[in-house]
Amino acid sequence: MNIVICGGGSMGHAIAGELSLHDHTNISVLTRSPERWENIINIKTPKEETYKSKQLFITSEANKVIPNADIIIITVPNFGIKEVIDQIAPHYNSKSWIGSVQCAGGFFWTLFDKLGKIEKTFGFQRVPYICRTLKYGKSVHIMGNKDSLDVYYNHTDGSNTFKETLEELFSVKINPFNHYLDVSISNSNPILHPTRLYALFKDWNEKITYEKEFYFYEEWNNTSSELLIQCDKELSEVINKIPIDLSHIKSIKQHYEVDNETELTFKLQSINAFKGIKTSMLKQNDGFIPNFSNRYFTEDIPYGLLLIKGLALLTKVDVPTIDKILFWSQKHLGLELLIDKDTLGRDSKQYPVPQSFGITNINEIL
């Protein structure tokens, strides 16, 4: 089985290394920096054990790997998906399954816009690993993995063959979803990161510096939890207006198995895989200021929170907390994402919200 991993980030390292261990797989990594990779990488497990991958084929040339691929897995962040699809498209053939571990940034709309409504598509609701590159192209630490994965895959033929393939490759139970919206709508990073950033920096101005870099999760507070739960409620109202069954999308409280803001704060502070993660900040004289060029800003807001706002406009649901965060963040990003609560701004067109693909009615995406 020829599997192509598109993207050389932490997730690309982890998936390439893990999937290479199967005897019947040939793993290729399509990356912009093949010269920085070794053909065998070291993988550290959550138990701090270390093992080596099998031989990998590393390249920056899509024409060498895409035509013969059985499965193509895109692992780049949301802002890199269009570039990867553009690179793949001239060499793609309909026998290959193509999917992404990041779907909440409009992956399927971007894919269909470039390749049409192809049949062999799939996408993960949440990434399969929490991982971090140790040495680029050489080693990766998988700090956490899941017992099961929620995955949409097009199974119009009624077959479970692809589900079984994924279960074997990732060594977990696969929970199949029936519609690409099942994995395109997320209350994970698209609201988790922006609410925390707003709670930390909503009052920041150029005269303010902070004494230290904040821990993103270990210093999580109730203000952040309240905002997260409120955004989650607004997203739930949007979901309830979409005429397909999306009841499997668990609320934040259900996902983290908590009843209130205080319990959520404690839960997020105590997750081992989240420990040590600092908020990205810039050194400024004797202190620190927010880093508005960090991915939590540049990806999760225009590729995540804005997508939810686009769906809210299609479903005619007011989302005042989400609006508040978008109005605040667009000033620091130097973008016009919203003009007012009913109108997307001029810069929204460059991001994969439904309206950027000419979608003006919720029924058009079903």
C-alpha positions, 0 to 999 in steps of 0.5 A: 500500500503506497501512502503519501504523507503531505506535510513535514510538521510534527503530525507528518513526522508522527503519522509517517513514523507510525504507519511505516511500521506495518509490513505492507506499507510504503510511506512517502513524505511530500515536504518542501524541505526534503534535504532536512529529513533522514530516511529513518526517524526516531519516535518517542512514545507517551511512555518515553520509549523510543523506536525507529521508523522503517525506511521512508521516501522523502521528496518535494516532487508530487509527480514522483509519489501522487500518481501511484498513491493508494492513500494521501494524508494531508497533515499541514495546518489549515493555512497550508491546505490550499497550497498542498491541494494545488500541488497534488491536483495535476498528478491526482487520479481517482483511485487514490483516497485523499483526506486531511487530519485538519478539516475545520478550516474548510478542507472539503470546500477547498478540495471540491473547488479544485478537484470537483466532488471526487468520491474517495475523500476522508477527514478526521474530526480531531488529529490522531496524536498530540505530538511535537517534533524533537529534531526536524526530519529526525525525531518526534515525540508522540505525547498522547494518542486516542483510543478511537478516532471519528472519521468521515469517509465517503462510503456510498458503496456501502463498504467498510473496507476503508474503515478497516484499513484505517483501523489497521493503520492507526491501531484504533477503533474508527467511528465513521461519519456520514457527511463531511460537515461532521468533521468540518465543524469543530469546537476544538481549536477554532474556539479553544485557542481564540477564547484563551487568547481573548481572555489573556490579551483583550485589554492589551495595548502598546503600552503594556508589557507582561513580566513572563510568558503565560502557560497556555493551559497550566494557567488557564482560568475561569474567564477563559472557561466561561468564554469557551463554554459561551462560544460552544453554546453559540456554535451549538445553536448554529449546528441545530439550524443545519438540516442534518444530524450533527448530534454526535458533536459533543459539547465542550462540557461533554467532551471534557466530562465536566459540569461547569466552568470551574471543573473545566478550568481544572481539567484543562490545567491538569492534562499531562499532554498540555503541560509545558505549552507556553503562549507564544509571546515576543520579548519586548525590552524587560517583558513580553507582548502578545505574538499576533503572528503566531498560528493560534492567531493567524490560523485558528481565527481566520481559518476556524472562528471565521468559518463558524461565523460564516455558517452562523450567517447562513443559518441566521444565528446570532453569535455575539461572543464569537463576534466580539472575539473576531472584532477584537482579533481582526484589529491585531491581525490587520484584517477586515474579517467582519464589517458588522455582525451581519456582514463579512469583511473584504479580507474574508474572501481569502479564507475558506468560509462557505461564502468564499466558494459562492455558497449563499444558502445552507442547503447548498453545502448538504 
